[in-house]
């Protein structure tokens, strides 16, 4: 059963709570959002979050039922005082503002993620998270209608070599840093694997789930090994 969005109340919330674009723009974006693209964007979140009905909290809280939920209320997770004081509900508009620039929207948040710059990425992610709910909101378009309104776009993976595994690698790695950091490395598969372990044990990152972990290791070992075949080089 879908929850209806109270557009009047949410538009008022947009005026009071955030300087980002008018909620009408987000409403249109959500109505035509690409849930499958949102699932891809969610790869950035998986290093710290799970979004499952029976999922356990990781570095961040379980995001199941997050769209429309009360802020900072997931059982068993210790939130920052800043997010607790932020209060209210995770309306689509507030999620959009937070996902764009977390530390600007909630000064003092513990979340280290820099944010999603692209409007479409945020709308697609919110639409995807909305499907991971017992009571999803209705955003105004059927999946078929949304698919029909979206132009096809080539995926963007920055400076990374476009090859099998690039999508998993890009979304997993850019959750914490620029893909340029990856492109500048030259490691054996064993050393890439050790770096994953170091990030989990020393930096608090969650384990990358299979099969993504193996896919990413295969990609890095082939394209960013010791011979550094895809190292960004200046033109002579």
Order of alpha helices (4+ residues) and beta strands (2+ residues): beta-alpha-alpha-alpha-alpha-alpha-alpha-alpha-beta-alpha-alpha-alpha-alpha-alpha
